[in-house]
Amino acid sequence: MLAVDIGRNYVRVALADLVGDIVARRDEPSRADHPAELIAQLTGLAAELLAGAGLTAEDITLSVFGTPGIHDKETGALLLAPNLPGWELPGAVERLAEVVAAPYVLENDVDLAAVGEGAYGLGQGVSHFVFVSIGTGIGMGVVIDGRLYRGSRGAAGEISYLPVGEGDPRVNPGRGMFESVASADGVLALARRLGLDAATAKDVFDAARAGDATAGRVLAAEVDHIAHALAGVAAVLDPELVVLGGGIGAQAGDLLAGPVAERLESLVALRAPRIQISSIGPDAVLLGALAVGLAAARDQVFEQTVALA
């Protein structure tokens, strides 16, 4: 099977057997500015992996793609995915069929990250937890009673639209208030408004570690935004565990987890959930795609075997 993580900055593609072992993998910067370029990139990567493993496209049982946003099955568009321009157009999603001539499944990337964390990471054995990804965008995967919860339209966990912070979504169309202030762009924008010379959100967090006072103010604002968002999540879902992931989760987890947990204690009615940083990091989406794909591929092979018996 083929597992694909499509992000704004990187694409990760892995080829795995039905045991779950990855036999080939490639990660490279994403050509996300245009759907045609991204499809060409994914098609080329899949062909390279197959050739390197001595396989053909016919050997692929199933492909699983993880992307930001919500798949509108009626129009074939990808909604709420501003980091993938052009994918909001009707029929855009159907072009994924060009990557490999095999059945494919499309899942929200943060939902897959939650599945990956449950199968291979901190979510193992935890019945109620959420995976919160904070990076170029913000999203949340929800696990209830050990199962992924998608909601009625697949939009469960779109916490980027929570009314947290002072952001104005009209300034950044397609982005919610929470995402406007707490994503990488929001962190960088606040740092620059306060006079900090930084090129990336990582620069801001590195400066905070070094003791820079202005960067410390930005970090405090980020902690406050995240804690207020999680207070809403805790009030509605009552998770046992919150796993922080995404680019900011990876870059600044050591700066965020403790302070967010401490701030959250004063915002919730009962005991706050545990706050931990993802143990599988940037591989969460890819591992989730593998977990989903392996289950589906095994079922498919079993059905074909029974039909031939």
N, C-alpha and C positions, 0 to 999 in steps of 0.2 A: 504494500500500500504506500501511498504518497501523502506526507503531511506537510502543509505549507502555512507559514506564519507571514502574513502580509502586513507590514507596518509602514509608517511614513518614512522612517529612516533606514530600515533594514528589511530584507526578506530572508527567511530561513526555510530551507527545503530539505526534507529528510525522506529517505527510502527505508522502509522497514519490512521485515518478514512477519508471518502470522504468529511468531513467538513473541514479537515485540522488540526484537533486536534491530538496531539501526545499522544498516549495511552500507549506507553512504549518506553524506550530508554536505550541504553548501550554505554558507551565510555570505551575503554581500549587500552593499548599499542599495537601497530601493530606488527604482526609476518610477516613483509614484506620481510624477507630475502629469502623466497622461495615461489613460487606460491601455491604449495600444502598445505603448512602450513597456508597461508593466507586464502585460500578457506575453509579449515577446521575450522579456527577461525570464519569466517563469517557465515558459516553454523551452527555452534554451537550457536553463538549469536542470529541468526534469530530464531532458534528452542527455545531458552530460552525465547525470547520476546513473541513468539506466545503462548507458554505454559503458561506464566505468565498472558497473556491477555485472556486465555481461547479460543484461536483460533487454527486453523490448517493451514497448508500450502495452502490448497485449498481456504482459505479465502483471500489470497493475490491476488489482481487484477493486480498489476504491481510492479516491483522493479526498482529503479533508482540507478545506481552506479556512483559515481563521483571519477575519478582517475586522476592522472597526465598524461600528454602525449596525443597522438593522436591515435585513434583506426583505424588501417588499416583493412578495411572491407574485402579486398581481401584475406588477409593472416590470419586474426584473431589475429594479433600481436598488442602490444601496443608500439608505437614508441615514441621517445623523452621522455622517462620516466626512467632515470638512477636511480632514487630513489626506483624503484620497480624491482630489478633484476629478470630475468627469464621471465618477461612479454613481452619481445621483441621477444620471440619465437613464431613461427606460431601456431595458435590454442589456445594460452594462454587465450585470452579473453573469448572464448566460455565456459571455465570452470565456469564462473559466473552463468551459467544456473544450476549448481549443488547446489547453495545456497538455492534457493526456486524454487519449480516447478511452475513457473509462467512466463509470458512474462517479459522481462527486457529491460531496456534502459541504454546505457553507454554514459556518457557525460564527457568532460574535467572538472576537479574539479574547475578550476578558472572561466570557463564559468558559472558553476553552482553558484559559489560565486557571480558573477555579477547578475545573475537572482535573487538570494536570497536578495542581496542588493537592487535590484529594487523593489522586492515584499514587503520586510519587513524593509528595512533600509534607508540609506541616498539617494538612487537612486529613491525613490518614487517620481513621478511627474517630474523627470529629463529625458528628451528625449535623451540626448547625454552625456554619461559618460563612464568611464573605471574603472574597478576594477583591481588594481595591487597588486598581492600577492608576498611578499618577505619573504622567510623563508629558508627551506632546499633547495628549488628550487625557480625559479622566473617565473611568467606567468602573463597574462593579459586577462581579459574578456572584450569584447567590446559591448556596447549597442548603437545602432544608430537608431534614430527615434523610440525609445522605444522598439526595438527588438534586441535580441542577434544576433551578427554578427559572423559567424564561418569562413568565407572564402571559397574558392573553395575546399579545402581538409581538412577543419576543423582545420587548423593551424593558423588562425588569432589570433594574440595576443601572439605569441611565442617570446616575447621580450627578453628572455634570450639570444638570438642569436644576439642582437644588438651589433655593434662594439663599445662598451663603456668600458673604463678602459684599464688597461694594461695586462689583463689576456690573457693567451695563451690556447685556447681550446684543443690544442694537449696534454697539461699536464693532463687535465681531459676530456677524451673522452666522448662524449655525452652531454657535457655542453658547452653552448655558452660563449662568452667573458664576457657579462654583468653578467651572473649568476656566472661565475668564480670569479668575484671580489666583487659582491654585495650580494650574498647569505650568509647564516649563516656561511658556511665553508670559504667563501672568507673573511668575516669580521674577523673571528678567525685567519685565516692565516696571514693577515696583522698585527693584534695585536701581534702575536707571533714574526713576523719578526722585529717588532719595540721594542721587549723586554718586552712586557706585559705578565705577568703570568696569563693566563685565560684559563678556561676549556671549556667555551661555549661562544657563541655570547652574550648571556644575561649578562654574567660576564663583558664583555667589555662595554656594555651600562650602566650597574650599576656603573662601575668605572667612566664612563663619567659623570654620574649624580653626583657622589661624587667629581668631580673636578679633576680627574686624567688627567694630561697633555697628556700622551701617548694615553689614551683612547679617549681624545678629538681630537687627530689627526686622529684616525681611524674613529670617527664619522664624521669629516669634509670630509674625503674621501668618506664615504658612502653617505653623502648628495650630494656631487658633482657627483658621479656616477648616483644616482637616478635622479637628476635634468637634467643631460645630456640625459638620456634615455627618460625622459618625454618631453624634448624639441623636440625630434624626433616624439614622439607620438602626441604632440600638433600640430606640423607642418603638419602631415598627416591627423589626425582625427578631430582636433579642438573640443575636448570635453569641456563641461561646467564644469565638475567635475571629479576629480581623487580621487578615494577611495583607500586608502592604507590598505592592510590586510596582512594575513599570520603571521607567528611567529614573524618576526622582526617588522612588522607593529603593532602587539599587544604589543610587549615588549618595543619598542622604538618609538612608534608613537608620544609621547610627545616631543621627542628629534628631530624628523625628519620633521614633518609637516610644522612648521613655517620656519625653515631654507631652506627646499626644495622649498617652495613657493617663498621665497625671492630670492634664487639663480635662480629659473626658470624665474623670471621676466626679468632678464638680458639676457636670452637665446632665448626668443621667440619674433616674430615680432609684434604680437598684444598682447592683454591682456591675461595673463596666466590663465589657469583654476584654480578653487578652489581646494585646497588640503585638504582632511579630512581623518580622521582615521575611519575605519569601525565601525558602531554602533552595529553590530551583531557579531563581533569578530570571534572566532573559530567556530561558528555555521553557518557561511555564506554558506559553501558548502552544509551542511545538509539541511538548509532551502531552498536553491536553488533546491536541489533534490526533496524536498517536493512540491515546486511550480510546477516544471516540471511534476512530477508524478501525482499530483492532477489533473492538466489540462488533461493529457492523460487518466488517469483512469476514470474521469468523462465522457469524450468522449466515452470511451470504454463501460462503463455501459449504456450510452444513446443509443449507437448503438445496444447493445444487447437487450435493452428494446423495441426499435423500431422493431427489427427483430422478437421479440416474439409477438408483438401486432397484 
